[in-house]
Amino acid sequence: MKPMPTVVHGFDWPDRVVVGTIGRPGSRTFYLQTREGSRLISVRVEIEQSAALADKIEQILNQLMTEDRNALRIPVDAPPELVDTDPLEPVEEQFRTGTLGLGWDPSTAQIVIQAYSFPEIDDDVDPDSIDVDELEPEEALQVRMPVGTARAFVQATRAVVGAGRPTCPLCGQPLDPDGHVCTTSDEL
């Protein structure tokens, strides 16, 4: 049976692109949410994916700033009017992200984010018999954003990622509201 082609949800000039959460620190669910007009897509991402996405976007923008042949004006800081700190719009999870891709489109001067769904695997299939290179995601989200929006996305995403549980000053592990067992307490 030939796999179905991947359905791509494309946003070329979104009105909004943001990472946000649902839930309280320690049990938050992260979403990459994009809206263009009345179209709204929310895909689930992990906190680590969110942090890495912000870091990689910043690396691309900083690299573009240093290129002599680059005629673009890349902002050093996020334009304050573009930083989106509003909560997520109502979330209907489209898919859970397995893999993220990131790139630069010089023809439109935009950062391009690609989020691919986890490939569906039938329950009756032996996991050891699966060739992961042949698995195709059923859905993908492709979001393009100009450099100012991208810089603002980095700042807002880092704020969301950093708004989790505070860390223990002794062991660096997250503090739970219900209690904490410090891993360095034996050394004291």
C-alpha positions in Angstrom: 0.0 0.0 0.0 1.4 3.4 -1.1 1.5 6.0 1.7 -0.8 9.0 1.3 1.0 12.3 0.6 1.6 14.6 3.5 -1.1 17.2 4.1 0.7 20.6 4.5 -1.0 23.4 6.4 0.8 26.4 4.9 0.9 30.0 6.3 2.9 32.4 4.1 2.1 35.7 5.9 0.5 34.7 9.3 -1.2 37.3 11.4 0.0 35.4 14.5 2.6 32.8 15.3 3.3 31.9 18.9 4.3 29.2 21.3 2.0 29.0 24.3 0.9 26.6 27.0 -2.1 25.1 28.6 -1.9 24.0 32.2 0.1 24.9 35.3 3.9 24.8 35.6 5.0 21.2 35.9 2.2 19.9 33.8 2.0 22.4 30.9 1.3 21.3 27.4 3.1 23.4 24.7 1.6 24.4 21.4 2.9 26.2 18.3 -0.2 28.1 17.2 -0.6 30.0 13.9 -3.4 32.1 12.6 -3.9 33.7 9.2 -7.3 35.4 8.9 -9.9 32.9 10.2 -7.5 29.9 9.8 -6.1 28.7 13.1 -3.8 25.7 13.6 -2.4 24.5 16.9 0.2 21.7 16.9 1.6 20.2 20.1 5.3 20.6 20.7 7.6 19.7 23.6 9.3 22.3 25.8 12.7 21.2 24.5 11.5 21.6 20.9 10.2 25.1 21.7 13.5 26.1 23.3 15.6 24.7 20.5 13.4 26.4 17.9 14.0 29.8 19.6 17.7 29.2 19.8 18.0 28.1 16.1 16.0 31.0 14.8 18.2 33.4 16.7 21.3 31.7 15.3 20.0 32.1 11.8 19.1 35.8 12.3 22.5 36.5 13.9 24.3 34.8 11.1 22.4 36.8 8.5 23.4 40.0 10.3 27.1 39.2 9.8 26.9 38.4 6.1 28.4 41.2 4.0 26.3 40.4 0.9 23.0 40.4 2.9 21.1 43.6 2.0 18.4 43.0 4.7 18.2 44.9 7.8 17.9 42.3 10.6 16.8 43.8 13.9 19.2 43.2 16.8 16.3 43.3 19.3 12.7 42.3 18.9 10.5 45.1 17.9 8.3 45.6 21.0 5.1 46.0 19.0 5.6 42.5 17.5 6.2 40.6 20.8 3.1 38.5 21.3 2.5 37.8 25.0 -1.3 37.1 24.7 -2.6 33.7 25.7 -3.3 31.0 23.1 -6.5 31.2 21.2 -8.9 28.2 21.7 -6.8 25.1 21.1 -7.9 22.2 18.9 -4.8 20.1 18.6 -4.2 19.3 14.9 -1.3 16.9 15.6 1.6 16.2 17.9 4.9 17.3 16.4 7.6 14.7 15.9 10.2 16.6 13.9 10.8 20.3 13.4 12.6 21.8 10.4 13.9 25.3 10.1 15.2 27.3 7.2 15.7 30.7 5.5 13.9 31.7 2.3 16.0 34.5 0.7 13.4 35.1 -2.0 10.9 36.3 0.5 13.3 37.2 3.4 11.5 34.9 5.8 12.3 32.3 8.4 10.5 29.1 7.6 9.4 26.7 10.3 8.2 23.2 9.4 6.5 20.9 12.0 5.9 17.3 11.0 3.4 15.0 12.7 4.5 11.7 14.3 3.8 9.0 11.7 0.9 6.8 12.6 1.8 3.2 13.2 -0.8 0.4 13.4 -1.0 -1.4 16.7 -0.7 -4.8 15.0 2.7 -3.9 13.4 5.9 -5.1 15.1 7.9 -2.0 16.1 11.2 -3.8 15.3 10.1 -4.4 11.7 9.6 -0.7 11.0 12.1 1.2 8.7 11.9 4.7 10.2 13.3 6.2 7.0 10.2 5.0 5.1 7.7 6.5 7.5 5.9 9.6 6.2 4.1 12.1 8.4 0.4 12.5 7.7 0.5 16.2 8.3 2.9 19.1 8.4 2.7 22.8 9.4 4.8 25.3 7.4 5.0 28.8 8.7 6.9 31.7 7.2 7.7 34.8 9.1 9.6 38.0 8.4 12.8 38.8 10.3 11.2 41.2 12.8 8.4 38.8 13.6 11.0 36.0 13.9 13.1 38.1 16.4 9.9 38.8 18.4 8.9 35.0 18.3 12.3 34.1 19.8 11.8 36.6 22.7 8.2 35.5 23.4 9.0 31.8 23.2 11.9 32.1 25.6 9.6 33.8 28.1 7.0 31.0 27.8 9.7 28.3 28.2 11.2 30.1 31.2 7.9 30.6 32.9 7.9 27.1 34.2 8.7 25.8 37.7 11.5 27.5 39.6 14.7 25.5 40.0 16.2 24.3 43.3 19.3 26.5 44.1 21.1 23.4 45.3 20.5 20.7 42.7 19.1 22.7 39.8 16.0 20.4 39.4 12.5 21.9 39.0 10.7 22.5 42.3 7.3 20.9 42.5 4.5 22.7 44.3 3.7 19.4 46.1 7.3 19.0 47.4 10.8 18.4 46.3 13.5 15.9 47.1 16.8 17.6 46.5 19.4 15.3 44.9 22.2 17.0 46.7 20.7 16.7 50.2 22.8 13.6 50.9 25.9 15.7 50.4 25.0 18.3 53.0 
